[in-house]
Amino acid sequence: MDVRLTAEQRQLRAAAARLADDLGPGSVLDLEDTDRIARLEKAVEATGWRVLRSDGASGVEVALVVEEFGRGLVDVPLLGPVLADDLTPKAAPTTVAVDGEARDARGMRRAVTLEGNRVLSTEIGPLAAGADLTRRNARLLGAPEQIAMVSDETADRWRALALVATSADLVGTARGAHALACEYAKIREQYGRTIGSYQAVAHLLAEGLALIEGSISVLRHAAWAVDELPPAEALHAARIAKLYCARAARTVCETAVQVHGGIGNTWECLAHVHLRRALTSTDLFPVRLEEIDRGLS
């Protein structure tokens, strides 16, 4: 495995990062800015990133875009449509359904799910508010309709991609929360010094960075495995990545709240938005420790 990104992959990551920085929410109030959301939706639609897989993108390239969108708390659908596109290429606005609910459903008309080897499609109902302030879910309407059958290998490879994509979102969310905490630690003063100069705070941030670096390593391997290893091995690598990244992201996001002190527990601070996104991404395609054959510390 060559862990280095190609020039094209670096350009893709940089483009996703620019879009997230330019049009992603910069505050909690921005989450209600309909003009910004409309511009963001138009920009994402123009990129074609929602159909990355049917355009021939690798698991690594999907993970790069999803990670940057998680870092910037991008609040229009990407993860759901990308996974739906892998099951039903070039379909009408479609997302994925998990546990009887359409996820990442803003602006989507249908949701697909994989049950065993059957690909099922269901119409989407009204959006519903949830814990994640950046992504909306929706209830399903009517009975699901079978639209395709896939092989065991294709099903396992899709499940590996689903775990990799949610792991990438977790890594990005953790990176965003850590950057938020670092910036605050540079400007917040206590007893005449910035709080980042105190070891108690610096050590928390250093631990968070170590967790992020470990998450990036395990994610890159799992993303590479989606296309390069046999499906069973790819699924195993993806399960390990999901467990590691979920635990790390929760720690990093909770640390970001802690570093902010009292203001970190208020609605106005973006730290809780990162934590909410991390918790919901953890719950999307969850993995239990019993599903892998080695423990994680």
Stockholm file with secondary structure:
# STOCKHOLM 1.0

chainA/1-297         MDVRLTAEQRQLRAAAARLADDLGPGSVLDLEDTDRIARLEKAVEATGWRVLRSDGASGVEVALVVEEFGRGLVDVPLLGPVLADDLTPKAAPTTVAVDGEARDARGMRRAVTLEGNRVLSTEIGPLAAGADLTRRNARLLGAPEQIAMVSDETADRWRALALVATSADLVGTARGAHALACEYAKIREQYGRTIGSYQAVAHLLAEGLALIEGSISVLRHAAWAVDELPPAEALHAARIAKLYCARAARTVCETAVQVHGGIGNTWECLAHVHLRRALTSTDLFPVRLEEIDRGLS
#=GR chainA/1-297 SS CCCCCCHHHHHHHHHHHHHHHHHSCSSSGGGGCHHHHHHHHHHHHHHTGGGTTTTTCCHHHHHHHHHHHHHTTCCSCCHHHHHHHHHSTTCSSEEEEETTEEESCTTCCEEEEEETTEEEEEEEEEEECCSCSSCCEEEEEEEEEEEEECCHHHHHHHHHHHHHHHHHHHHHHHHHHHHHHHHHHHHCEETTEEGGGSHHHHHHHHHHHHHHHHHHHHHHHHHHHHHHSCHHHHHHHHHHHHHHHHHHHHHHHHHHHHHHGGGGGSTTSTHHHHHHHHHHHHHSSCCCGGGSSSCCC
#=GC SS_cons         CCCCCCHHHHHHHHHHHHHHHHHSCSSSGGGGCHHHHHHHHHHHHHHTGGGTTTTTCCHHHHHHHHHHHHHTTCCSCCHHHHHHHHHSTTCSSEEEEETTEEESCTTCCEEEEEETTEEEEEEEEEEECCSCSSCCEEEEEEEEEEEEECCHHHHHHHHHHHHHHHHHHHHHHHHHHHHHHHHHHHHCEETTEEGGGSHHHHHHHHHHHHHHHHHHHHHHHHHHHHHHSCHHHHHHHHHHHHHHHHHHHHHHHHHHHHHHGGGGGSTTSTHHHHHHHHHHHHHSSCCCGGGSSSCCC
//
